[in-house]
Amino acid sequence: MYGNGLPIDKETCRDLIKETDSRISSVDYTTIEELEKEIANW
């Protein structure tokens, strides 16, 4: 998603954190590998 090396603005960063937190809280990840992939995208 943002792996292109370009900087993101503060609002986009907050949105990404909220989305990721929501996915983790809702147990949207079924494996630790999926969570690690999400972390790698950061």
C-alpha positions, -999 to +999 in steps of 0.1 A: +000+000+000+026+026+011+056+005+003+065+029-025+088+049-002+069+081-004+060+099+028+025+099+041+007+127+058-004+127+094-041+121+087-033+091+064-010+077+091-038+080+117-063+064+094-039+035+088-033+030+125-071+031+132-078+006+104-050-018+116-061-015+152-096-023+142-085-053+122-065-066+151-092-060+177-118-078+155-094-107+151-095-102+113-062-121+112-064-158+112-027-165+114+004-148+128+018-147+092-011-124+081-004-101+110+033-101+101+025-092+065+004-063+078+033-052+100+057-055+070+035-031+051+043-004+076 
